[in-house]
């Protein structure tokens, strides 16, 4: 057996490069390992994952639960309508393609974040901080754009997710309004129900961190799963032959992509989830948390879309719950379960808004940070509810904001960051990274154009209706 004797060096041994005999002692000359270029750049003594300090880290399963909840939102209920826009066969392949693009962009964002951890010697970064660091460490011509990139991402994320919180409030209140009106035969004020939602929403917003929010997301997944299970029960009744439905539809295919991208997209929660993981390396990889979560989400989206369109054909509603018979108690149960799932999801969407504002003010609130944090949570929730009360028809407007923000934030920004991060090291053989990102950018521009077009049509439709939603 060979004994290793300390030669007086300060660094910990990593790998033997050279065997040197001397004075009867065995010594090893230690050199940093070069297998990781980014680690070599930062110094062999820096491991961002080992040095990360999380007081309440989440496990892989808890992170997977959050990811599923973020991706399995109310947008999934529009998948049968999306399949009507694409056809059965085209819908299957288009769903896989859309899921691949969205997952890849999330993967690119996290991967670039891991590279930048070593370059900046930081243990965690938000989406906006990754963009800022990429521009700062990139070629000289782009360094001046670092503050603009950071502000654009923060503004877009806050606008989108704060609006989503307001929309979720309206969705929950609207479902209960329909049920109460059906049960009692008396119309109920939607605005009054939204106001009643204030206290429950504040309570869920007070959940301190993602670690303690994981059980809430699990409950939300159970509610959504039960709701979808009952919906599938209706969908498999009296299914017609497949040949009676369109297999491929080209004319409305862009509308399919606009629905599916914004239903699946969860770019805003990716970095908060990674930053709070106990083992952030497990987020990526073929069998990583991201791949597992998005694979399951894709299968559920395809199954619901296929069966929904097959069952109802051209009568498929924009939300599949519109096709369920409201007079039957299982259909009513679906509305209750989905409303509860949306309510439980509110905390995860709200966490994105909270993190953006809190990161900007926490250095100024060192005297009583906990008190200020909870006051901030209360104020933000109250503002979201006030917005929902003031504009109960906010949904179509959020569709417009989502089309603009998610296409840019979810598809275009990640690939731009990747190009800048790889600017000096190259874009791979035949510049494949460059060509790949050019295709994704075109997809993002298409999502922006067609998503905006669809959202504007929804706004016109909502305000051409003479019924007063708030009464």
C-alpha positions, 0 to 999 in steps of 0.5 A: 500500500502506498501512503500519500504524504502532504507536501505542504501545498494548500489545495486538496488532492484531485488527480495524480499527474506525476510520480516523484520520489524524494527522501524516501517519501512518496509525493504526488504533483497535483494538477487541476482536472481539465475535463470541465472547461468552466471549472478550469476557468474559475479555479479548481477549488470552486464547486458551486453546488457544494458551496450552495447554501439553501436553508430549506432545499427541495428534493428531486421529487419535490422539484418534480412535483413543482414542475408538473404543477407549473406545466399542468395548468389550466392550459391543458384544458384547451388541448382538445381544441388545439387538436381540432386546429391541427388534426389527430395525426398532426396534433400528436407530432406537433405536440411532441415537437412543441414539447421538445422545443420548450424543454430544450430552451429550459435545458439551455437556460439551466445549462448556461447557468451552470457554466456561468456559475463557474465563470462568475464564482456564484452558487445560484442565479435567477433567469435575469442574472444569467442573462446579465452575466452572459452579456457581461462575460460575453464579447465586448460588443454586447456587454453594454446590453447587460442591464437592458437584458436583465431589466427586460427579463425581470419586467416580462416575468413579473408582468406575465406571472402577476397577471397570471395570478389575477387570471387564476383568481378570476378562473376560480371565482368564475367556476364557483359562480357557475356552480352556485348559480346552477345549484341555487338558480340565483345569479351571483356577483363574480366580483363579490366572489373574487373579493372573498378569494382574498383571504384564502389567497393571502394564506397560500401566499404566506407559505414561506418557501418552495420546500413547504409549498411542495405538499401544496403542489402535490395536493394540486396535482391530486386535484388536477389528476382527479379532475382529468380522470373524470374528464377522461371518463366522459371522453371515452364514452361513445367514441366515434371511429378515428377516420371520422375526424380530420387527420391533418389540418394546415389552415389553422395549424399556427393556432395549435402552436399558439395554444400549446406553447403557452400551455406548456411554457414554464420558463419562469419557474425553471431557475427558482426550482433549480436554485432551491434544489438539494442536488441541482445537478439532477435537474438536467440529463436524460433521466433528470427532473426536467426530462421526467417532468416534461415527458409526463406532461407531453403524454398527458397533453397528447392523450387529452387532446387526442381523445377530446377532439375524437369525442366531440369533433367540430363541437369541441369547446375552447376548454374541454369543460365546456363540453361536459354536461353541467347538470351531472354531478361528475361534471360539476365535480370536475369544475370544483377539482380544477378550481381547487387545483388552480387555487393551490397552483397560485402559490407557485406562480406567485413565488416568481413575482415575489422573488423578483421584487424581494431580490430588488429590496431585501438589501434595504430591509435587513432590520426586519426582513421577515416582517417586510417579506410578509407585508410584501406578500400581502400587498402583492396578493391584494393588488392581484385581487384588486386587478381581478375585481377591476377587470374580470375580463383580464384573461384575453389581455393576459393572453396577449401579454403571454403571447408577447412575453413567453415567446420572447422569454421562453424561446428567444432569450435562452438561445440568445444567451446560449450563443453569447456563452459559446461565443468564444468557445465556438458553436460546435461542428458545422456551427450546429448550435448556431443553426439550431438556435436560428430555427428556434428563433424562427419558432419564437417569432412565429409564436409571437405573431400567431399568439398575438393574433389569437389573443387580439381575436379573443379580446375582440370576442370578449368585448363584443359580447354585450353581457356584463361579466361582473354582474 
